[in-house]
Amino acid sequence: MKMNQEEALRMTAGIAVLTGLALGYFVSGWWYLFVAFVGLNLLQSAFTHWCPAMYIFDKLGIHNCCCNKNKGE
């Protein structure tokens, strides 16, 4: 199964938040700022439709899906 940008973004954000929470709990409370940064970045991308991760995904060859998954039904 090939992953599109939306799925990759959600997975990356989820991993970043869970990792930041674990590091904040076990290592240093300063890691909670990383979690806040991820949350603020997701919030601004909802309004601007631009996220730095999308640029990185483009360079990695992960592109937007422009097909309808239910097209055959």
C-alpha positions in Angstrom: 0.0 0.0 0.0 1.4 3.4 -1.0 1.1 6.2 1.4 -0.1 9.7 0.4 0.9 13.0 2.0 -2.1 13.3 4.3 -1.4 9.8 5.7 2.3 10.5 6.0 1.6 13.8 7.8 -0.8 12.3 10.3 1.6 9.4 11.0 4.6 11.8 11.4 2.6 14.1 13.7 1.4 11.3 15.8 4.9 9.8 16.2 6.3 13.3 17.0 3.6 14.0 19.7 4.0 10.6 21.3 7.8 10.8 21.3 7.7 14.3 22.7 5.3 13.3 25.5 7.5 10.3 26.4 10.7 12.4 26.4 8.9 15.1 28.4 7.9 12.6 31.0 11.1 10.6 31.2 13.9 13.1 30.2 13.0 16.7 30.6 9.9 18.9 30.7 11.4 21.0 27.9 10.3 18.4 25.4 6.7 19.5 25.9 7.6 22.6 23.9 8.3 20.3 21.0 4.8 18.9 21.4 3.4 22.4 21.4 5.4 23.3 18.3 3.9 20.2 16.5 0.4 21.2 17.6 0.8 24.8 16.5 2.2 23.7 13.2 -0.8 21.5 12.6 -3.1 24.3 13.6 -1.5 26.9 11.2 -1.5 24.4 8.4 -5.3 24.0 8.8 -5.7 27.7 7.9 -2.8 28.2 5.4 -2.9 24.8 3.7 0.9 24.8 3.9 3.1 22.6 6.1 6.9 22.3 6.1 6.5 18.5 6.2 4.7 18.5 2.9 7.7 20.0 1.2 9.9 17.3 2.7 7.4 14.6 1.6 7.5 16.0 -1.9 11.3 15.7 -2.0 11.0 12.1 -0.6 8.6 11.1 -3.4 5.5 11.0 -1.3 2.8 12.9 -3.3 -0.8 13.9 -2.8 -3.3 11.4 -3.9 -5.5 12.8 -6.7 -7.5 9.6 -7.3 -10.8 8.6 -5.8 -10.3 5.4 -3.7 -14.0 4.5 -4.2 -13.9 5.0 -7.9 -14.5 1.4 -8.8 -17.6 1.1 -6.6 
